[in-house]
């Protein structure tokens, strides 16, 4: 591809980065890269288009900073793939479709491509949640995934031996993507995705042996009563979507609800926690 491309870099509140990344993918059809927490970039083939997109993001999300610079004549429609790699979390291997892998006998592979639904393994909060799922899931577990996005956590759980998984997501546009990902990974008969409010649906979808909530600290806190209603005795809950600086604010919430911290993960400035119900 020839001609100048334009690189749009957005600096924003890290709590808005997931929504802004999804908006960028939807608007451009290209992948995005999160350089650090709260700094996201993508490429467009028009400076005017980049400027219009930036102004639209400012109008929608408020206080953010954008920078538009010209790039070399590179085929960015595929070049963005260069930053995406195969990742391993214990027995779990996560890879995009254009990077096929030969797993070891004990490993399982999940193939997810970056799309407009959040969750491809390129974000520290998702990677932290995946690491904890791999560590704490038991064969035969019933799994509930709140804020399921692309379906990555529910799909990974079934691949790792869960009996079944239910994903709940408020963004109805994510559901076809999650369903397609489950089918591509051969687990569509064991995974169900629902559209709705997790606070209303979680208890109805339970009891679950393992519940994942990869959203935001404020939402994780709000959902805790519903999570406890859905969690089986001695069940495990995994919370992600929180920056490391939020750990001191969330730990007391867990203690107040009588939950025992049994593990955590840190990745690129994001903190994830696994707790057990006594």
C-alpha positions in Angstrom: 0.0 0.0 0.0 1.4 3.4 -1.0 0.7 6.9 0.3 0.9 8.6 3.6 -0.8 7.1 6.6 -1.6 9.0 9.8 -1.0 7.8 13.3 -3.5 8.9 15.9 -2.4 8.6 19.5 -4.9 9.1 22.3 -3.9 9.9 25.9 -6.8 9.4 28.3 -8.0 8.3 31.7 -7.0 4.6 31.9 -10.5 3.8 33.1 -11.8 4.9 29.7 -9.1 3.2 27.6 -11.2 0.0 26.9 -14.2 2.0 25.6 -12.0 4.3 23.5 -10.1 1.4 22.1 -13.3 -0.3 21.0 -14.5 3.0 19.5 -11.3 3.3 17.5 -11.5 -0.3 16.1 -15.2 0.3 15.2 -14.5 3.6 13.5 -11.3 2.5 11.5 -11.6 -1.3 11.1 -7.9 -1.3 12.1 -6.3 -2.7 15.2 -5.2 -0.5 18.1 -2.1 -0.7 20.4 -2.1 0.3 24.0 1.5 1.6 24.6 1.0 2.1 28.3 -2.1 2.3 30.5 -4.2 5.2 29.0 -2.2 5.7 25.8 -3.8 4.1 22.7 -2.8 4.5 19.1 -4.2 3.5 15.7 -3.6 4.5 12.0 -5.8 6.1 9.3 -5.3 6.8 5.6 -6.4 10.4 5.9 -5.4 13.3 8.1 -8.9 14.8 7.8 -10.3 11.4 8.9 -8.0 11.2 11.8 -8.9 14.8 12.9 -12.7 14.1 12.6 -12.2 10.9 14.6 -10.3 12.7 17.3 -13.0 15.4 17.6 -15.7 12.8 17.8 -13.8 11.1 20.6 -13.4 14.4 22.5 -17.1 15.0 22.1 -18.0 11.5 23.3 -15.5 11.0 26.1 -14.5 14.5 27.2 -11.1 15.2 28.6 -8.5 13.4 26.5 -5.5 14.5 24.4 -4.8 13.4 20.8 -1.8 13.7 18.6 -1.8 13.1 14.8 1.5 12.5 12.9 2.3 11.4 9.4 3.9 8.0 9.0 5.9 6.3 6.3 4.1 4.6 3.4 3.6 1.2 5.2 0.7 -1.2 4.9 -0.7 -0.4 8.3 -3.7 -2.6 7.6 -1.5 -5.5 8.4 1.5 -3.9 10.1 -0.4 -3.5 13.3 -0.2 -7.2 13.7 3.6 -6.9 14.4 3.0 -6.0 18.0 0.7 -9.0 18.7 2.4 -12.2 19.8 1.6 -15.6 21.1 1.4 -15.7 24.9 1.5 -18.5 27.4 -0.1 -18.7 30.8 0.9 -22.0 32.3 -1.1 -24.7 30.3 -2.9 -22.0 28.3 -1.6 -20.7 25.0 -3.2 -17.6 23.6 -2.5 -16.7 19.9 -4.1 -14.8 17.0 -5.3 -16.7 14.0 -2.3 -15.6 11.8 0.2 -17.1 14.3 -0.6 -20.9 14.4 1.2 -22.8 17.1 2.1 -26.4 17.9 1.1 -26.8 21.6 2.9 -29.2 23.9 0.8 -32.3 24.9 -0.4 -30.7 28.2 -1.2 -27.3 26.6 -4.5 -26.0 25.3 -4.7 -23.2 22.6 -7.2 -20.3 22.4 -7.2 -18.3 19.2 -8.6 -14.8 19.5 -8.1 -11.9 17.0 -8.4 -8.2 18.1 -11.9 -6.9 17.3 -14.3 -4.3 18.6 -15.2 -6.4 21.6 -12.7 -6.0 24.4 -10.5 -8.9 25.2 -7.7 -10.2 23.0 -4.9 -10.7 25.5 -3.2 -7.5 24.5 -4.3 -5.7 27.6 -2.7 -6.2 31.1 -6.0 -6.7 32.8 -7.1 -9.5 30.5 -3.7 -11.2 30.8 -3.9 -11.0 34.6 -7.3 -12.5 34.6 -6.2 -15.3 32.2 -3.2 -16.1 34.4 -5.5 -16.4 37.5 -8.1 -18.5 35.6 -5.3 -20.9 34.6 -4.1 -21.2 38.1 -7.4 -21.5 40.0 -9.8 -23.3 37.7 -10.6 -26.9 38.5 -11.8 -29.5 36.0 -15.6 -29.6 35.9 -16.1 -26.1 37.3 -19.1 -24.1 36.3 -17.9 -20.6 35.2 -19.5 -17.2 35.1 -17.8 -14.4 33.2 -19.1 -10.9 33.9 -18.3 -8.3 31.3 -17.4 -11.1 28.9 -16.5 -8.9 25.9 -14.9 -11.1 23.2 -15.6 -14.2 25.4 -11.9 -14.8 25.9 -12.1 -15.8 29.6 -15.2 -18.0 29.2 -13.6 -19.7 26.2 -10.3 -20.2 28.0 -12.0 -21.6 31.0 -13.8 -24.3 29.0 -10.6 -25.1 27.1 -8.9 -25.6 30.5 -11.5 -28.1 31.6 -14.6 -26.2 32.9 -17.9 -28.0 32.5 -19.6 -25.0 31.2 -19.3 -21.2 31.0 -21.8 -18.3 30.8 -20.7 -14.8 29.8 -22.8 -11.8 30.6 -22.2 -8.5 28.7 -24.1 -5.2 28.5 -22.8 -4.4 25.0 -25.0 -6.4 22.6 -22.6 -5.8 19.7 -20.1 -8.0 21.5 -22.3 -11.0 21.5 -21.9 -12.1 17.9 -18.1 -11.6 18.2 -18.0 -13.8 21.3 -20.3 -16.4 19.8 -18.0 -16.5 16.7 -14.9 -16.8 18.9 -16.5 -19.7 20.8 -17.3 -21.5 17.6 -13.8 -20.9 16.1 -12.3 -22.5 19.3 -14.7 -25.4 19.2 -16.5 -24.7 22.5 -19.7 -23.2 21.3 -21.8 -26.0 22.7 -20.4 -25.4 26.2 -20.4 -21.6 26.3 -23.4 -19.3 26.4 -23.3 -15.5 26.1 -26.1 -13.3 27.4 -26.8 -9.6 27.0 -27.9 -7.8 30.1 -27.0 -6.3 33.5 -24.7 -8.6 35.5 -26.3 -7.4 38.7 -29.7 -8.8 37.5 -28.4 -12.0 35.7 -25.5 -13.2 37.8 -27.6 -14.9 40.5 -29.9 -16.4 37.8 -26.9 -17.9 36.0 -25.4 -19.4 39.1 -24.4 -21.2 41.2 -20.9 -20.9 39.7 -17.7 -22.5 41.1 -15.6 -19.7 39.5 -16.7 -16.2 38.6 -14.6 -13.7 36.6 -15.3 -9.9 36.7 -12.9 -8.1 34.4 -14.5 -4.6 34.4 -13.6 -1.6 36.6 -12.9 -1.3 40.4 -16.1 0.7 40.9 -18.2 -1.9 39.0 -16.5 -4.8 40.7 -17.4 -3.3 44.0 -21.0 -2.6 43.0 -21.3 -6.2 41.7 -19.9 -7.9 44.8 -23.3 -8.7 46.4 -24.6 -10.2 43.1 -21.3 -12.2 42.7 -21.7 -13.6 46.2 -25.3 -14.5 45.5 -24.1 -16.5 42.4 -20.9 -18.0 43.9 -21.0 -21.6 45.2 -19.8 -22.4 48.7 -15.9 -22.4 48.6 -16.1 -20.9 45.1 -13.5 -18.6 43.7 -13.9 -15.1 42.2 -11.4 -13.4 40.0 -11.5 -9.6 39.8 -9.6 -7.6 37.1 -9.8 -4.3 35.3 -8.0 -2.4 38.1 -4.8 -0.5 38.1 -2.1 -1.4 40.6 -2.8 2.0 42.3 -6.3 0.8 43.1 -5.2 -2.3 45.0 -5.2 -0.5 48.4 -8.8 0.6 47.8 -10.1 -2.8 46.7 -8.5 -5.0 49.3 -10.6 -3.6 52.2 -13.7 -4.2 50.2 -12.8 -7.9 49.8 -12.1 -8.2 53.6 -15.4 -6.5 54.4 -17.3 -9.1 52.4 -15.4 -12.0 54.1 -13.4 -13.0 51.1 -9.9 -14.5 51.4 -7.3 -13.4 48.9 -5.6 -16.5 47.5 -3.6 -15.0 44.6 -3.0 -12.0 42.5 -1.3 -10.9 39.2 0.3 -7.8 38.0 0.8 -6.9 34.4 1.7 -3.6 32.7 0.3 -1.6 35.6 -2.9 -3.6 36.1 -3.8 -5.6 39.2 -6.0 -8.7 39.3 -7.0 -10.7 42.4 -8.4 -14.2 43.1 -10.4 -14.7 46.2 -12.2 -17.7 47.8 -15.5 -17.7 49.6 -15.0 -19.4 53.0 
